[in-house]
Amino acid sequence: MSTVKRISSTPLGAAVIGGLIVAVVAVIAITAGWVHSSSTTTPAATFESAPLPQPAAQQSSGKGLTVNQIYKEDSPGVVFIQSTLQSQGTSLLNPFGGGGSSGGGTATGSGLVIDHDGHILTNAHVVDGASKIQVTLGSSDSSSPVNATVVGKDPSSDIALLKVDAPADQLHPLALGSSSDTAVGNPVVAIGNPFGLDRTVTSGIVSALQRQIKAPNGFTIDNVIQTDAAINPGNSGGPLIGANGEVIGITSQIESPNGGGNVGIGFAVPINTARQELQQLLQTGTVQHAYLGISGTDLTPEIAKVLNLPVDQGALVQAVTPGGPAARAGVKGGNGNATVTVAGQRIQAGGDVITAIDGKPVRSMTDVINDINTKQPGDSVQLSLVNGSQKRTVTVTLGDRPASVKQ
């Protein structure tokens, strides 16, 4: 069985246990709104006051840079992160777990410098549970580690913002691109510190877009970039770079059959997600996400026929979080005592089908997730629901996503 692993590294070289990729046609055991809220927030002024360096490709004829050119330009901006872990019990959501020990230890990862003030982007799981964080800057081979502090982190998107006090001439900010401009087949480069081997470069292509992976707190990250560029334990938090030298993602997890190593299937959190969170992380240290409070699956014609439903597309609600926004509005989940199996999926009958949000048709659970991700806590949405022969519309006031799926 194949598992996804977050790719920070421990002294034992163990990668972390991650979540399974969410299949569109399977029961999506996620809560709508678990993924990042792509609201109208913009990067904080701190990051706008000093324009990031533009890659040479923008001044050229439009041809992409070579791997060597990207490495020379960007590797000084990739940092090596060492986290001293607090002594704690091992957890499935502990990104440095897996050894079964309740002791501490040291975990390693990567990061990227984004300005001359010393701000660094990385994965939240790289620094989770750390009592001390040290960063070795990539601008000098003889650079000694410097202490770093956590400005803020968002486990729901696996993003963390660190800060180091270092001279500006030792900081090499990387240019942040747009992950929405990338396409399947585009060449990419990953730079990081796999197994502690600092500033290792690998190359490949964008293998797929709009993947979904599980965040450290159990929620779902969407619009994830899949790549075949080799990434391994220790690459976590490092940049995935496009052919023009701009960062398009933050490497985070790998698909690893039977707990083995890299097989050419890696995932990067899109840089647009990080951009949208920078201001909140800088100002409050946390990020708010809109929360609907349901889990569900795509309604297919096959499922609709078996359940004798009057519609054949939408999002079939399987469970409603007790006391959550959807529950308060009267949305109904499936009956756990009335299940059927359709194409290998166990489906709970009796739940509402979401057919539209604010009048916009819903064709799948992904449509629900994407719509809720554009909202903020406190926003209201109108859900058009079908249950048997009954149709109704309810208004849901969205909540603030809890710290983990267990809440």
PyMOL commands that set and color helices and strands:
alter all, ss='L'
color gray80, all
select helices_A, chain A and resi 45-48+56-59+67-77+124-127+168-170+179-181+194-196+271-284+301-307+325-328+365-372
alter helices_A, ss='H'
color red, helices_A
select strands_A, chain A and resi 2-6+27-31+78-85+105-113+119-122+130-136+146-154+159-164+187-192+200-214+220-227+239-242+247-257+266-270+290-291+294-299+314-320+339-342+345-348+353-357+360-361+380-387+390-397+399-400
alter strands_A, ss='S'
color yellow, strands_A
deselect
rebuild
show_as cartoon
